[in-house]
Amino acid sequence: MKKLFLFFAFISLGAMAAAQISSNALGGRLYGGDTYSGAELSYQKGLNDRNRLELDGSFGFKKDFTRIAIVGIYHWNWNIVGGFNWYVGPGASISYDNYENNSYINIGIGGQIGIEYKFRDLPLLVSLDSRPMWDFLGDVNGLGWGAALGIRYTW
């Protein structure tokens, strides 16, 4: 019981620690998943010292599948130690998809969870995350899952 109490106390203290969120961050994400792989132009706007918005323009591709999307995510951030943070939050996407020469608009909802490191002496943020999204329309609907590496310039 004592170990359980200490575990929850540690988690609570970590949740109260302020994350080091930059006011602005601009860069890219490279991702791969079960449906397609691609790249994103990514912008993050810090709302306060614990929350931010992320807006991404995405281009995904596979042999017979192409996707152009806009993705919006709201993040809650927590500091782990030093420049390391972890974040989680809900999001949505709208995309133009072309699957086997059939084009359609797709809408998805989901979330994002990841870790990041903000360099102390460089205006650089590196992240590793996963963004499961449930697509509702078109020929490729259902749960999509993958991982991404992000590198952003901060100011």
C-alpha positions, 0 to 999 in steps of 0.5 A: 500500500505504501508503494502505491501511495508513493507512486501516485504522489510521484505522478501527482507531483509530476503533473503539477510540474510546469512543462517548458512549452515554447510560445511558437514552434515550426518544423516538420514531422516524418511518420509511418503507419499501417496505412501510409507514410508521409511528412507534415509541416507542423506549427505549435502555438503555446497557449500557456505554460501547460497547454498548446495547439498543434496545426499540421499540413500533411502529405501521405502516400503509399503505392495506391494511396495518396492523402493531403490533410490538415490536422489539429491537436490540443496538447496537455503537457507535463514535465518529466525532468529538465527539457523532457516533457510528455504530452497527450491530447485530442484532435481532428483531421480533414483530408482529401484522399485518393485510393485506387483512383477514387477520390473523396473527402475524409474526416477523422477524430483521434488523439496524440501522445508523445515525448519531446526534448527542448534543448536548453541552448538551441532553439530546437524541439525534438519529439517522438509520438503516436497519433491514432485517428479514426477516419469515418468516410471513404474507402480507407476508413477505420482506425489508423495508427503510426509513429512520427519523429518531429523536429521544430525550430522554437521562438 
